[in-house]
Amino acid sequence: MLGNIFNWLNDLLLKMTWLKDFVELILTKLFGMDTESLLFSSLSFFIYDVFKIFILLSVLIYISSYIQTYFTVERTRKVLSKFKGLGANLVGALLGTITPFCSCSSIPIFIGFTRAGLPIGVTFSFLISSPLVDIASVVLLASIFGWKVAIAYVIVGIILAVIGGSLISIFKMEKYVEDFVSNGEVVEDEIDEKHTKKARRLYAIEQVKDIIKRVWKYVLIGVAIGAIIHGYIPAEFINKILGSNKWYSVFVAVFAGIPMYADIFGTIPISEALVLKGVGIGTVLAFMMAVTTLSIPSLILLKKVVKTKLLIAFIAIVSIGIILIGYIFNYFIII
Amino acid sequence: MEIKILGSGCKNCKKLYHNTVLATTEIGVKADIIKVTDFAEIAKYNVMQTPALVFDNTVVSKGKVLSKAEIVALLAK
Protein backbone atom coordinates (compact mmCIF):
# COMPACT_ATOMS: atom_id res chain seq x y z
CA MET A 1 0.00 0.00 0.00
CA LEU A 2 2.65 2.47 1.11
CA GLY A 3 4.83 1.25 -1.73
CA ASN A 4 2.05 1.95 -4.20
CA ILE A 5 1.62 5.50 -2.97
CA PHE A 6 5.37 6.02 -3.20
CA ASN A 7 5.47 4.69 -6.76
CA TRP A 8 2.54 6.81 -7.77
CA LEU A 9 4.12 9.97 -6.36
CA ASN A 10 7.46 9.01 -7.88
CA ASP A 11 5.94 8.63 -11.35
CA LEU A 12 3.92 11.80 -10.98
CA LEU A 13 6.52 14.15 -9.54
CA LEU A 14 9.91 12.73 -10.43
CA LYS A 15 9.63 10.68 -13.57
CA MET A 16 6.76 12.85 -14.80
CA THR A 17 5.42 10.02 -16.91
CA TRP A 18 2.35 12.18 -17.68
CA LEU A 19 4.62 14.72 -19.34
CA LYS A 20 6.14 12.04 -21.55
CA ASP A 21 2.68 10.79 -22.54
CA PHE A 22 1.52 14.35 -23.17
CA VAL A 23 4.52 15.20 -25.39
CA GLU A 24 4.06 11.99 -27.35
CA LEU A 25 0.35 12.66 -27.74
CA ILE A 26 0.97 16.17 -29.12
CA LEU A 27 3.64 14.94 -31.52
CA THR A 28 1.53 12.10 -32.89
CA LYS A 29 -1.95 13.62 -32.87
CA LEU A 30 -1.16 17.26 -33.63
CA PHE A 31 1.82 16.85 -35.91
CA GLY A 32 0.98 13.41 -37.22
CA MET A 33 4.41 12.02 -36.50
CA ASP A 34 5.18 8.36 -36.79
CA THR A 35 6.18 6.85 -33.43
CA GLU A 36 8.67 4.60 -35.21
CA SER A 37 10.56 7.45 -36.88
CA LEU A 38 14.00 8.57 -35.74
CA LEU A 39 12.91 12.20 -35.61
CA PHE A 40 10.05 11.29 -33.27
CA SER A 41 12.28 9.53 -30.79
CA SER A 42 14.82 12.39 -30.80
CA LEU A 43 12.22 15.12 -30.59
CA SER A 44 10.10 13.55 -27.88
CA PHE A 45 13.24 12.87 -25.81
CA PHE A 46 14.34 16.49 -26.24
CA ILE A 47 11.04 18.16 -25.32
CA TYR A 48 10.26 15.84 -22.41
CA ASP A 49 13.75 16.11 -20.94
CA VAL A 50 14.03 19.88 -21.27
CA PHE A 51 10.73 20.46 -19.46
CA LYS A 52 11.36 17.82 -16.84
CA ILE A 53 14.87 18.99 -16.01
CA PHE A 54 13.96 22.67 -15.77
CA ILE A 55 10.91 22.01 -13.59
CA LEU A 56 12.86 19.71 -11.25
CA LEU A 57 15.89 21.97 -11.15
CA SER A 58 13.90 25.05 -10.16
CA VAL A 59 12.14 23.25 -7.33
CA LEU A 60 15.27 21.49 -6.11
CA ILE A 61 17.56 24.51 -6.21
CA TYR A 62 14.94 26.39 -4.22
CA ILE A 63 14.79 23.70 -1.54
CA SER A 64 18.54 23.19 -1.31
CA SER A 65 19.28 26.93 -1.26
CA TYR A 66 16.77 27.38 1.54
CA ILE A 67 18.50 24.66 3.56
CA GLN A 68 21.86 26.16 2.64
CA THR A 69 21.05 29.43 4.43
CA TYR A 70 21.43 27.48 7.68
CA PHE A 71 24.90 26.20 6.75
CA THR A 72 27.09 29.14 5.78
CA VAL A 73 30.72 28.46 4.92
CA GLU A 74 31.77 30.13 8.17
CA ARG A 75 29.53 27.88 10.22
CA THR A 76 30.73 24.81 8.29
CA ARG A 77 34.29 25.74 9.21
CA LYS A 78 33.35 26.09 12.86
CA VAL A 79 31.52 22.74 12.96
CA LEU A 80 34.39 20.97 11.22
CA SER A 81 36.99 22.21 13.68
CA LYS A 82 35.22 20.25 16.44
CA PHE A 83 35.84 16.85 14.84
CA LYS A 84 39.00 14.77 14.65
CA GLY A 85 40.38 11.94 12.51
CA LEU A 86 38.14 9.96 10.19
CA GLY A 87 35.07 11.51 11.80
CA ALA A 88 36.22 14.92 10.61
CA ASN A 89 36.58 13.62 7.06
CA LEU A 90 33.10 12.12 7.20
CA VAL A 91 31.54 15.32 8.53
CA GLY A 92 33.48 17.28 5.91
CA ALA A 93 32.11 15.08 3.15
CA LEU A 94 28.56 15.30 4.54
CA LEU A 95 28.71 19.07 4.85
CA GLY A 96 29.99 19.17 1.28
CA THR A 97 26.72 17.65 0.11
CA ILE A 98 24.54 20.39 1.59
CA THR A 99 26.66 23.42 0.84
CA PRO A 100 26.65 23.88 -2.89
CA PHE A 101 28.78 26.80 -3.97
CA CYS A 102 30.02 28.33 -7.17
CA SER A 103 33.18 26.50 -8.24
CA CYS A 104 34.98 29.85 -8.30
CA SER A 105 34.63 29.98 -4.49
CA SER A 106 36.38 26.67 -3.90
CA ILE A 107 39.87 28.19 -3.66
CA PRO A 108 38.99 30.94 -1.16
CA ILE A 109 37.27 28.22 0.90
CA PHE A 110 40.38 26.07 0.67
CA ILE A 111 42.51 28.97 1.98
CA GLY A 112 40.00 29.91 4.67
CA PHE A 113 39.77 26.35 6.00
CA THR A 114 43.52 25.79 5.96
CA ARG A 115 44.30 29.03 7.76
CA ALA A 116 41.80 28.17 10.44
CA GLY A 117 43.90 25.08 11.14
CA LEU A 118 41.68 22.42 9.60
CA PRO A 119 43.67 19.40 8.39
CA ILE A 120 44.23 19.51 4.67
CA GLY A 121 42.63 16.07 4.26
CA VAL A 122 39.37 17.26 5.84
CA THR A 123 39.26 20.23 3.47
CA PHE A 124 39.78 17.87 0.54
CA SER A 125 36.95 15.63 1.73
CA PHE A 126 34.74 18.71 1.69
CA LEU A 127 35.99 19.85 -1.71
CA ILE A 128 35.56 16.43 -3.34
CA SER A 129 32.01 15.83 -2.12
CA SER A 130 30.80 19.37 -2.71
CA PRO A 131 30.53 19.33 -6.53
CA LEU A 132 29.94 15.57 -6.62
CA VAL A 133 26.93 15.08 -4.38
CA ASP A 134 24.19 17.63 -3.95
CA ILE A 135 20.47 17.43 -3.45
CA ALA A 136 19.51 18.62 -6.92
CA SER A 137 21.67 16.19 -8.87
CA VAL A 138 20.73 13.25 -6.62
CA VAL A 139 17.00 13.78 -7.13
CA LEU A 140 17.54 14.20 -10.88
CA LEU A 141 19.43 10.91 -10.87
CA ALA A 142 16.56 9.29 -8.98
CA SER A 143 14.08 10.62 -11.52
CA ILE A 144 16.00 9.06 -14.40
CA PHE A 145 17.71 5.96 -13.02
CA GLY A 146 15.61 5.22 -9.95
CA TRP A 147 16.24 5.60 -6.23
CA LYS A 148 18.49 2.57 -5.93
CA VAL A 149 21.09 4.15 -8.21
CA ALA A 150 20.68 7.59 -6.64
CA ILE A 151 21.24 6.35 -3.10
CA ALA A 152 24.15 4.17 -4.16
CA TYR A 153 25.62 7.23 -5.88
CA VAL A 154 25.42 9.29 -2.68
CA ILE A 155 27.04 6.54 -0.65
CA VAL A 156 29.97 5.91 -2.99
CA GLY A 157 30.41 9.67 -3.52
CA ILE A 158 30.78 10.20 0.22
CA ILE A 159 33.06 7.18 0.57
CA LEU A 160 35.26 8.57 -2.22
CA ALA A 161 35.44 11.96 -0.48
CA VAL A 162 36.27 10.41 2.92
CA ILE A 163 38.93 8.03 1.56
CA GLY A 164 40.40 10.63 -0.80
CA GLY A 165 40.75 13.20 1.99
CA SER A 166 42.09 10.62 4.45
CA LEU A 167 44.77 9.43 2.01
CA ILE A 168 45.94 13.02 1.58
CA SER A 169 46.21 13.24 5.39
CA ILE A 170 47.96 9.86 5.71
CA PHE A 171 50.60 10.82 3.16
CA LYS A 172 51.16 14.05 5.11
CA MET A 173 50.65 16.26 2.10
CA GLU A 174 50.37 19.48 4.12
CA LYS A 175 53.84 20.46 3.00
CA TYR A 176 52.71 20.58 -0.62
CA VAL A 177 50.39 23.51 -0.06
CA GLU A 178 51.64 26.86 -1.34
CA ASP A 179 53.16 28.94 1.48
CA PHE A 180 50.82 31.91 1.27
CA VAL A 181 47.86 29.62 1.96
CA SER A 182 48.83 28.69 5.50
CA ASN A 183 50.75 31.85 6.39
CA GLY A 184 48.28 34.47 7.37
CA GLU A 185 46.23 35.43 10.30
CA VAL A 186 42.70 34.19 10.81
CA VAL A 187 40.23 36.82 11.74
CA GLU A 188 37.23 35.47 13.59
CA ASP A 189 34.12 36.30 11.73
CA GLU A 190 32.24 39.24 12.91
CA ILE A 191 29.51 39.05 10.28
CA ASP A 192 27.04 36.53 11.63
CA GLU A 193 23.95 37.26 9.67
CA LYS A 194 20.65 36.44 11.26
CA HIS A 195 18.21 35.53 8.56
CA THR A 196 14.51 36.07 8.65
CA LYS A 197 12.26 33.57 6.88
CA LYS A 198 11.62 36.14 4.20
CA ALA A 199 15.34 36.69 3.63
CA ARG A 200 15.83 32.94 3.26
CA ARG A 201 13.04 32.73 0.70
CA LEU A 202 14.42 35.67 -1.24
CA TYR A 203 17.87 34.13 -1.19
CA ALA A 204 16.49 30.82 -2.46
CA ILE A 205 14.63 32.53 -5.30
CA GLU A 206 17.77 34.48 -6.22
CA GLN A 207 19.74 31.22 -6.29
CA VAL A 208 17.18 29.58 -8.57
CA LYS A 209 17.41 32.47 -11.05
CA ASP A 210 21.17 32.60 -10.77
CA ILE A 211 21.85 28.90 -11.21
CA ILE A 212 19.30 28.43 -14.00
CA LYS A 213 20.85 31.39 -15.80
CA ARG A 214 24.25 29.77 -15.43
CA VAL A 215 23.39 26.20 -16.38
CA TRP A 216 20.60 26.43 -18.97
CA LYS A 217 23.04 26.31 -21.88
CA TYR A 218 24.69 23.15 -20.56
CA VAL A 219 21.32 21.54 -19.98
CA LEU A 220 20.10 22.35 -23.51
CA ILE A 221 23.36 21.18 -25.10
CA GLY A 222 23.31 18.07 -22.92
CA VAL A 223 19.72 17.24 -23.80
CA ALA A 224 20.39 17.93 -27.50
CA ILE A 225 23.36 15.55 -27.51
CA GLY A 226 21.24 13.06 -25.58
CA ALA A 227 18.43 13.41 -28.12
CA ILE A 228 20.78 12.84 -31.06
CA ILE A 229 22.24 9.77 -29.37
CA HIS A 230 18.73 8.59 -28.54
CA GLY A 231 17.37 8.96 -32.07
CA TYR A 232 20.21 8.68 -34.54
CA ILE A 233 23.25 6.88 -33.19
CA PRO A 234 23.03 3.11 -33.54
CA ALA A 235 23.26 1.13 -30.32
CA GLU A 236 25.87 -1.21 -31.84
CA PHE A 237 28.23 1.70 -32.44
CA ILE A 238 27.93 2.99 -28.88
CA ASN A 239 28.26 -0.46 -27.40
CA LYS A 240 31.48 -1.01 -29.32
CA ILE A 241 33.10 1.85 -27.37
CA LEU A 242 31.15 2.03 -24.14
CA GLY A 243 29.31 -1.27 -23.85
CA SER A 244 29.16 -2.69 -20.35
CA ASN A 245 30.86 -5.89 -21.54
CA LYS A 246 33.90 -3.93 -22.74
CA TRP A 247 36.58 -3.78 -20.06
CA TYR A 248 37.87 -0.39 -21.23
CA SER A 249 34.49 1.38 -21.25
CA VAL A 250 34.96 3.01 -17.83
CA PHE A 251 38.43 4.30 -18.78
CA VAL A 252 37.06 5.80 -22.00
CA ALA A 253 34.26 7.49 -20.03
CA VAL A 254 36.62 9.00 -17.44
CA PHE A 255 39.13 10.30 -19.97
CA ALA A 256 36.35 11.70 -22.15
CA GLY A 257 34.93 13.48 -19.10
CA ILE A 258 38.07 15.29 -17.89
CA PRO A 259 38.46 17.92 -20.63
CA MET A 260 34.75 18.62 -20.65
CA TYR A 261 33.65 21.74 -18.94
CA ALA A 262 30.02 21.16 -18.26
CA ASP A 263 27.67 21.10 -15.42
CA ILE A 264 26.48 17.89 -13.82
CA PHE A 265 22.97 18.83 -14.97
CA GLY A 266 24.16 18.85 -18.57
CA THR A 267 25.77 15.43 -18.28
CA ILE A 268 22.69 13.72 -16.84
CA PRO A 269 20.64 13.73 -20.10
CA ILE A 270 23.65 12.45 -22.07
CA SER A 271 24.00 9.65 -19.54
CA GLU A 272 20.29 8.91 -19.76
CA ALA A 273 20.48 8.43 -23.52
CA LEU A 274 23.61 6.29 -23.22
CA VAL A 275 22.00 3.99 -20.63
CA LEU A 276 18.94 3.58 -22.87
CA LYS A 277 21.35 2.37 -25.56
CA GLY A 278 22.76 -0.27 -23.27
CA VAL A 279 25.77 1.45 -21.72
CA GLY A 280 26.48 0.32 -18.15
CA ILE A 281 25.28 2.51 -15.30
CA GLY A 282 28.79 2.47 -13.78
CA THR A 283 30.26 3.79 -17.01
CA VAL A 284 27.95 6.81 -17.16
CA LEU A 285 28.33 7.55 -13.44
CA ALA A 286 32.12 7.51 -13.87
CA PHE A 287 31.68 9.91 -16.77
CA MET A 288 29.58 12.33 -14.69
CA MET A 289 31.94 12.16 -11.73
CA ALA A 290 34.94 12.85 -13.97
CA VAL A 291 33.26 15.87 -15.54
CA THR A 292 32.39 17.40 -12.16
CA THR A 293 35.49 16.68 -10.07
CA LEU A 294 38.35 16.55 -12.55
CA SER A 295 37.48 19.30 -15.03
CA ILE A 296 40.54 21.13 -16.32
CA PRO A 297 39.38 24.65 -15.33
CA SER A 298 38.95 23.60 -11.70
CA LEU A 299 42.32 21.80 -11.71
CA ILE A 300 43.99 24.97 -13.00
CA LEU A 301 42.47 26.89 -10.09
CA LEU A 302 43.60 24.24 -7.61
CA LYS A 303 47.14 24.46 -8.99
CA LYS A 304 47.32 28.04 -7.71
CA VAL A 305 47.19 26.91 -4.08
CA VAL A 306 48.86 23.49 -4.07
CA LYS A 307 52.19 22.24 -5.39
CA THR A 308 52.39 19.84 -8.32
CA LYS A 309 52.86 16.77 -6.11
CA LEU A 310 49.61 17.31 -4.24
CA LEU A 311 47.76 18.12 -7.44
CA ILE A 312 48.95 14.87 -9.01
CA ALA A 313 48.07 12.93 -5.85
CA PHE A 314 44.57 14.47 -5.93
CA ILE A 315 44.05 13.61 -9.60
CA ALA A 316 45.38 10.07 -9.10
CA ILE A 317 43.26 9.34 -6.01
CA VAL A 318 40.07 10.72 -7.55
CA SER A 319 40.59 9.04 -10.94
CA ILE A 320 41.31 5.64 -9.40
CA GLY A 321 38.31 6.06 -7.10
CA ILE A 322 35.99 6.98 -9.96
CA ILE A 323 37.20 4.11 -12.13
CA LEU A 324 36.65 1.64 -9.26
CA ILE A 325 33.17 3.07 -8.66
CA GLY A 326 32.43 2.61 -12.36
CA TYR A 327 33.34 -1.07 -12.30
CA ILE A 328 31.53 -1.71 -9.02
CA PHE A 329 28.32 -0.21 -10.41
CA ASN A 330 28.65 -2.05 -13.72
CA TYR A 331 28.99 -5.39 -12.00
CA PHE A 332 26.69 -5.08 -9.00
CA ILE A 333 23.89 -2.72 -9.88
CA ILE A 334 21.39 -3.77 -12.46
CA ILE A 335 18.60 -1.36 -13.27
CA MET B 1 37.09 56.30 -1.73
CA GLU B 2 38.51 52.99 -2.77
CA ILE B 3 36.31 50.11 -3.83
CA LYS B 4 37.65 46.62 -4.42
CA ILE B 5 35.93 43.69 -6.04
CA LEU B 6 37.39 40.39 -4.87
CA GLY B 7 37.04 37.38 -7.13
CA SER B 8 39.00 35.17 -9.45
CA GLY B 9 37.49 36.71 -12.56
CA CYS B 10 34.47 34.51 -13.00
CA LYS B 11 31.26 35.74 -14.53
CA ASN B 12 29.72 36.85 -11.23
CA CYS B 13 32.73 39.01 -10.37
CA LYS B 14 32.46 40.81 -13.70
CA LYS B 15 28.78 41.41 -13.11
CA LEU B 16 29.44 42.84 -9.65
CA TYR B 17 32.13 45.10 -11.09
CA HIS B 18 29.73 46.32 -13.75
CA ASN B 19 26.97 47.03 -11.19
CA THR B 20 29.42 48.87 -8.94
CA VAL B 21 30.49 51.14 -11.78
CA LEU B 22 26.83 51.87 -12.55
CA ALA B 23 26.03 52.56 -8.89
CA THR B 24 28.92 54.98 -8.35
CA THR B 25 28.21 56.95 -11.49
CA GLU B 26 24.52 57.12 -10.65
CA ILE B 27 25.03 58.84 -7.32
CA GLY B 28 28.18 60.62 -8.38
CA VAL B 29 30.63 59.07 -5.92
CA LYS B 30 34.23 59.45 -6.93
CA ALA B 31 35.86 56.07 -6.40
CA ASP B 32 38.76 54.01 -7.59
CA ILE B 33 37.25 50.65 -8.46
CA ILE B 34 39.85 47.91 -8.42
CA LYS B 35 39.46 44.25 -9.37
CA VAL B 36 41.42 41.93 -7.09
CA THR B 37 41.96 38.54 -8.69
CA ASP B 38 45.02 37.27 -6.81
CA PHE B 39 44.04 34.58 -4.28
CA ALA B 40 46.72 35.60 -1.78
CA GLU B 41 45.35 39.13 -1.86
CA ILE B 42 41.72 37.94 -1.58
CA ALA B 43 42.63 35.74 1.40
CA LYS B 44 43.87 38.82 3.30
CA TYR B 45 40.27 39.96 3.59
CA ASN B 46 39.21 36.69 5.21
CA VAL B 47 36.66 36.10 2.49
CA MET B 48 35.60 32.56 1.57
CA GLN B 49 32.83 33.34 -0.84
CA THR B 50 33.44 35.39 -3.93
CA PRO B 51 32.62 37.84 -5.34
CA ALA B 52 33.09 40.16 -2.39
CA LEU B 53 32.81 43.90 -2.20
CA VAL B 54 35.23 46.02 -0.16
CA PHE B 55 34.79 49.71 0.68
CA ASP B 56 37.97 51.35 1.97
CA ASN B 57 39.31 48.03 3.28
CA THR B 58 36.06 46.93 4.96
CA VAL B 59 34.24 43.91 3.55
CA VAL B 60 30.63 44.95 3.02
CA SER B 61 29.32 41.92 1.14
CA LYS B 62 30.48 38.44 0.18
CA GLY B 63 29.26 35.65 -2.01
CA LYS B 64 26.61 37.81 -3.61
CA VAL B 65 26.17 39.63 -6.88
CA LEU B 66 24.58 42.80 -5.57
CA SER B 67 22.30 44.78 -7.83
CA LYS B 68 22.95 48.41 -8.65
CA ALA B 69 20.26 49.49 -6.16
CA GLU B 70 21.77 47.39 -3.35
CA ILE B 71 25.21 48.92 -3.94
CA VAL B 72 23.71 52.42 -3.95
CA ALA B 73 22.10 51.63 -0.56
CA LEU B 74 25.44 50.41 0.83
CA LEU B 75 27.24 53.49 -0.46
CA ALA B 76 24.70 55.74 1.21
CA LYS B 77 25.55 54.31 4.65
Interface residues (C-beta under 8 A of the other chain):
Chain A: V73 E74 R77 F101 C102 C104 S105 I107 P108 I109 I111 G112 F113 R115 F180 V181 G184 V186 V187 D189 I191 D210 R214 L301 K304 V305
Chain B: G7 S8 C10 K11 N12 C13 F39 A40 I42 A43 K44 N46 V47 M48 Q49 T50 V59 K62 G63 V65
